[in-house]
């Protein structure tokens, strides 16, 4: 691949989104919309001079609103490619028509305000969907002061604070006034296992990342004391239980089994009201910082993408696999694989395993000379087909197309798309479609065989 084509391929895959998907396994036609970066990737050297000189500042999405970023910025510190992008919604030039500071100070002349959105269609043999997850909106818990008190934050916000590249440079300070922190209270299951305000399911990762953060706090800031309110500890992975015990025994993390009922603001302190269900006592303590373990939820646009890809999703917006145990990374549409937290809340080891499995499935698909499919496929008897095409409207996989045979319009089944659901067979008024292995004759024979066995038994008993 030449250097120019290499840059073209990267440009295709960054700042892009799937607009439409057509075709079937081995022959997917994917329409990709690429948003303008306003920076010429072939010229940019990643020096960051434009970012330094930009006068516009907005809240950083990467830092979860705890820090600021410029209107021209890198999405995150390890972003690949190492090229900034201009946020047109906050750029002074795009808003007021003046500034162009980044263009003036760019030594490579890489700024390009004339870039436009592009739409192109590419062919792919398979698709791996790894859309990740979003965080539950903690502002629904008004009794915790979520969204009202600056010192009530989420676990992800604390993670950014502990990062040396984060908004505080790795220093533990109160978001409200920048003072040092001594006492931290963690509240588990905020939005998880709550049918009234949140989600009824367990988010799986909260117990472990909370213990990890408590250990890191004690390691880097020995004067801190962490208290964790929990409902149940769900540490089900390898050495997970030992990790929880290490947090308690070696790092002095206090675990209180019970829920927090309310959090009040007392000047420069937070007052946490809770309960210790093991001791049967009401608990009230002061804290400099409260960290809420918010639930993992499906991405808001996950359902829209699922409709484009023609894969199902559950009540909560997570993608549904063919079989949770035997085919955990395969969707019902052949050639489309799913991995990571798009199927349900998962931690890093599970996500890595699913990603590896999906990649292996894709390689196995490409390595075969022929595609092996299940025998239970729809079959059209063109002699009976009357060309009403009711079957096309009920097929969820778009596996039926119009065809012309002998001057007549008839239905045709695309075998690589058909999943043998039987919708078409049940809809066909002429009885021209059957699912192989589930024809009317075969079903009637199975029913008759059951009655024949009963009659044989009765005759045997009577004899």
N, C-alpha and C positions, 0 to 999 in steps of 0.2 A: 504494500500500500504506500503510495506516495505521500509526502508531507501534506500537500493540499487536500487530498482525499481523506487523510486522517483527521484533519481539522474539520472537514465537512461532516464526517460521521459523528464527531464529538458534538458539533453544533446541532446536529439533528437530535441527539439524545439528551441534551441539557435544556432546561427551561421549557420542556415539552410536555404535552398531555395527549392522551388518546382521544381523538374526536369520533372515530367510528371504526368498527371491525366487521369485515365481511369474509366469507370463505370458510374453509374447514381445515382440519389438521394437515399440515404440510403445505398449505396454500392459503394462508391468511393474508388478506389485503387490509392493512392497518393504515388508517388516515391519521396522521400526526400533526398536531398544531404546535408550532414552535413560536414561543413568545419572543419579542425582541429583547436583546440584552443591552443594546445601545453601546456595546464595546466590541470592537473587532478582535476576535479571539486569535487570529493569526498574527496580529501585531502586538497584542498585550504581552508584557513580560512579567506581570504579577508583582510589580514593585510596590504597589500600594500608595504611591504618591497622590493619586487622585482622591483616595479615601481620606488621607490626612488633610488635604486642603479644602474638602467640601464643607461649606458652612451650614448645611441643613442637617438637623438632628431629629430623629424620631425614636420611639420606643422599639427596642430590639425584640423580635419574635423569638430568636434563638435563646436569648437570656430571659425569656418568659416575662418580659415587661419590667425586669429589675434594672436593666441597663439601657443605654442609648446606642444607636447606630447612625451612620450617615445615609444620605439619600443614594449615594453610590457605595456599595458594600459587597462583601463576600458573604454568602448565605451562612456559612459557619467556618471555623478556622481550618478544618481539614477538607474543605470543599474541593472537588475535582470536576472540572479543571480549575486551576488556581487563578481564576479570572473574575473580577467584580462585575456587578450588574447594577444598572441604574433603576431605582424605584421611581417610575414616572409619576406616581400619585403624590410624591413628596418632593420631587426635584423642582427647584426654583425655576429652572429654564422651562420645563414643561408646564408649570403653573402660571408663571408671569412672563415668560418669553425672554428672560435675561438671566445672567450669571455666567454659565459656561466655564466656571472655575476649573472643573476637572479637565476640560479640554485644553485650557491654557497651560496647565502644569503637567500634562501627560507627556513624558519625554518620547514616547513611542508613537504618538499621534493615533492612539487606538480608539478614542472616543468617536462614536458615530451616531449622531442624533437622528439620522435618516432611516435607521433600520426599521423594518416593518414585520408584522406578523406573517409567517409563512405556513402554508398548508400543503402537505405532500403525502403521497401514498407509497408505502413500502411493502414488500412481500416478506413474510416470515413463516417459518415452518411450525413454530410452537410459541406459546406465551406462558410466562411465569408471572403470576400476580403476587406482589408483595407490598401491599398498600399501607401496611402498618396499622396504627391506631391513633386515637385522640384521647385527651383527658377529660374527665367529667367536670362539668361546671360547678365548682364548689360554692358559688354565690347562692345556690339553692339552700345552703345551710346557714341561714341568717343567724341562728342561735350561736354559731361559732365565730361570728364576726367576719366570715369569709367575704372578701370584696370590700369590707368596711375598715377593718383594722390592717394596717400595712404589715404588722408583725405576725399576722396569720398567713402563712404561705403554704404552698404545696411541696410535696417531696421532690418534684422536678425542679422547682425554683431553688430549693436547698442544694440540689445536685449542681446547678449552675453556679451557686455561690462558692461551693467547694472546689470548683474547677479553676486551676491557675489562669486559664484564659477567659474566665467568667467575668461578670460585672463587678465583682469585688476583688478580683485578682486572687481568689482563694482565701481571703480573710473573712472570718465569721463576724459580721456586724449586723445590727438591727436595721432593717430596711427603712424604718421610720426616722431614725436620728443618727445612724452610723455608729452607735455606741457598741462596745463589746458585749458579748453574750455569755452568760454563765449557766442559766437553767433553760433547757429545751424540753418541751412536751410534744410527743408524737401521738397523733390520734389515728388509729387504724380504721379501715372499712368506711371511709367517707364517700358515699355513693355506691359502694359495693354491699351486697347482702342487705339491701334496703329496698323493699318493694314500694314503699310510699313515696320516697323522694329520689331514689336512685335506681340501681339495677339489682335484680335478685341474685345474680351470680357472684362468685368470688373472682376477684381480679388476679389472683394467683401470685403476683410478684411483690405485693406490698410488704408482707412479713419479712421477706429477705432483704429488700433494698432498705427498709427502715433499720434493720439490724446492722447492715453494712454502713449506713450513714452514722448511726450511733457510735460504731467502732471508730470510724474515721474522725469523728468529732473528738473523741477521747484521745486518739493518737496524736492529732495535730493541735488540739487545745485541751491539755490535761485538766485545766481548771473547770471544764464544763461538766454538767450532770444531765444525763438524758433519762426521761421517764416515758414509757410507752404504754398507752391505754390500748388494750386489744380485746377482741371477742374470743377468738381462738387463734392459736399459732398453727399455721398450715405450712410446715416445712417438710415437703415430700420428696425432695431431690437427694442426690448422693451427697452426704456430709452436711446437709442443710440443718438437721437437728443439732449436730455438733456445733455448727456455726452460731446458732441461737444460744446454746449453752455457753459458748466462749464469750459472747457479748455480755451475758449475765455475770459469769464467774470471773472473767479476766479484766473486763472493762467497766464493771459496776453499773451496767444499765439496769434500771429498775423497770420491771414489767408488772403492770396492774391490770388484772382481768376485770374489765368493766367498760362502760361507755361514758363518754363525756356528754353532759347535758347542756352546758352553757359555757361561754367564754366572754368575760367582761374586760373592759379596758380600764385600768387604774393608773392613769398618768403614764409613767414610763414602764409600767408592768402590765402583764395580762393575768387575769385571775381565772383559773380553770376549775370548773365544778364537774365532778364526776362521781363514780361509785366503784368501790372494790367489792365485787360480788363474791370473792372467796372469803373475805373477812366480814362481809355484810355491813360495811361502813360507808358513809358518805365521805368523799375526798374533796378537799379544796386546797389548791396550791398556786403559788405565784410562778410565772414563767416570763422569761425575756423574749422567747420565740416559741410559737406553736406551729408545728408542721403537720399538715393534713395529708394522709395517704389517699389521694383521690383515685376514683375508679378508672380503669381502662375501658374505653368505649370504641365502637367502630367509627371510622372516619366519616364525616358528614356526607361526603360525595361518593362513598363506597357503593351505595345502592345504584346510583346513576351509572357508575362504571360497570357494575354487575349486569345491568340491563344491556349495555353495549356489548359485553362479552358473552351474554346469554348464559350466565351461571347463576344458580339460586343463592339466596341468603336467608338467614333466620329472622326471628322477631326483632333481634337487637341490631341487625344490619351486618352481622358477621357472615362470611361466605361459607357455604355448605359443601363439604367434601362428599365423594361418592360413598365412602364407608369410613367411619372414624377410626377403625382399627386396621383394616386390610388395605385400604386405599386412602390414606390420610392426606395426600398431597395432590390428588386428582379431582378435578371437577367433572361434572357429568358431560361437559362438552369436551370431546377428545382433542388433545393437543393443548389444552389450557390447564396449567398446574397452579396450585395455590400453596403459599408457604408463609410462615410467620404469624403475626398477630392479626392478620386479616381474617383468620378463621375463628379465633377466640383469644383471650388474653394468654400470652406466653412469655416466658423469660428468655434470656439470651441462649442458653444451651438448647432449648427446644426449638427456637427459631433457627439456630444454626443447623440443627439436624434436619429440619424441614426444608431449609434452603438447599442443603446438600442432596437430600432425597429428590427434590424437584429437578435439580440439575442432572442427577443421574438418570431420572426417568426421561428427561429430554434427550440426553445422549443415547439412551437405549432406543428411543423412538427414531432418531436419525440414523442409527447404526443398522437398522433392519432394512432389507431390500423391499419387503412387503409389510403392509399394515395388518396386524391380526386384530379382528373385532369379534365381539360376541355373536353367536349365531342367531340370536333372537332379534332379527331385523324385519322391518315392514316390507311386504312384497305386494306389488300391484299386478292384478290380472287385467291386462290391457283389453282383453275381450269383453270384460264386464264394465270397465271404467266408462262412465258417461260424460266425463269432463266437467263435473260440477265444481270441483276443486274446493269443496268444503274442508278437505283434509289439510290444505295449505294454511287455512286460518287457525286451525287448532294445534298445529305442530309447533311446540315450543323451541325446537332446535333448527327451524328453517331447513329441514331435511327433505322437503318435497317441493319439486319444481314442475312447471308445465313443460310438456314435451309433445311433439307431433309424430305420430306413428301411423302410416298408411293414410295420411290426409286427415286423421282425427286428432283432436287435442286430448291428451291423457296425462295422468299424473305419473311422475317419475321420482323414485326414492334415491337420494344420495346416501349411499351406504356408510360412508365415513362420518356422516353427521347423525344418522339415525341411532337412537338409543333404545328402540324397542319399547317405548312407553305404551303404545297401543291406542293413543288418542285418535289417530287417523282411522284405525280399524273400527272403532266404536262409532265414529262419525259418518263413515261411508254408507250412504243410503243404498247403493247398489251392491254392497257386499263385495266390492272389488279388491279390498285391501285386507290382508291377513298378516299377523306377526308369526314368523316361522317358529314352529314349536308350540304355538298357541292358536292354531286354527280352530274353527268351530268343530270340525270332525275330531280333532285331538282332544279338545276339552270334553266333548260329549263322550268320547271313549273312556276318558278318565272317570267321569261320573258313572257311566254304565259299569265299569269294572268294580267300582266300590259296591254297587248294588248286587252285582254277581257274586262278590265275596260274601256278602251277607246271606244271600240265598243258599250258597254252598254250605255255610256254617249251620243254617237252620235245618237243611236237609240232613247234614251229618248228625246233628243232635237228635232229629226225629228218627233216623235210622238206628 
